[in-house]
Amino acid sequence: MSYLMVYFHRVAPAVVSDLLMSEFNLSGAVLGNLAATYFYVYTLMQLPAGVLADGVGAKKTIFWGMTISGVGSLIFAASSILSFAFIGRILIGLGVSVIFVSMLKIVTEWFPAKQFGTMSGTALFIGNSGAVLAATPLAYLVSLWGWRISFSLVGGVGIFAGILTLLLVKDRPSELNLPSPNETLNPSAGMGVKDVIHGLGTVMKNPSSWPPFAVFFGIYGSLMAFQGVWGLPFLVQQYGMERFEASSNLLIIAVGLVIGCPVIGYISDRIGKRKLPLLASSLMYALCWIVMLTWPGGKPAPFVLPFLLFAMGFFASGFILLWGCAKDVNPIELSGCAIGLANMGGFFGAAIVQPLFGWALDKKWMGLVEEGVRIYPLEAWRFAFLLALVILISTTLIGIFIKEPKQDKCV
């Protein structure tokens, strides 16, 4: 439930992007930075999140994270000036930044290593359900009560999820006098924060830890630029869609992720490899951007668009294998730190690509404004798509250097 809220906050700005642009009189670059503030903080917190999950405990980390994010959502909803909106997004990003690493730390403790891909995919299935809720359902809620009341409700639900985690979740099987499913797992319950910080240095010095970081940068940065901020304005301005229709099309990306994450994770566990399905899915995801950019007439035909958006979500799902790639080349008792470092790459990518996408749009903007919203020509969107594609392909090529884990760690 907590991770569902993480994904909700991640993509929710796309549904209200035009409302925010109009209410605060924002340019494309500033709107991109407001949305990307979440990712700036999230990126900086991934290594501390690993330290907290390994050293303090995943359950407590999740509780405090959801409490902080809930307060941030309330501040964001109540903001009357832009600076308070930024403060709200900063607190949201700070709170939710520790949830995913902590959740996978619990998965590492409770499930065999051979099931890590499947469990990661299942986790993303649940998380992307939050992205589904942040599409058409959020648009409907905003139409009824406005974006401020809607985000206030979201903040309350987040705090409630944190309380449930504190009451119901156990960090490891030993807390219920059960054996660990991984015989080689060192009992991390005895590790202090100082030990984990020292171990973090070991993870960062490992050259095999960094290719997953780079690949996640390109995949997630480009995906969040479109799904998280700019997809709805693109569909509204270039296809003449209303808010509900555009948000429903964005929902298709989330559906692709919901299906793709468990499928690709299961395939990886079944064949006992991570690198091959990762690179294959990444290249197919890049092909989706190439189709978006090179379709005759400058944009995909309306009847093709739903299939293309689903494919984007489905093949982008290959990024779930990156956490396993990072975990498998580091000591398992430092899995939180390893996963946090890999995860940092994706959110660093989102933090960079979202405002770059807005900058590219502003560079080609012709000065047209309607009801406080900048209207970008097709040329501007194509320039932004090209920028995202170049970043994606460049980082995907680094995936060649990913080290395949030993067979007995993946099968």
Disulfide bonds with the S-S distance in Angstrom:
none
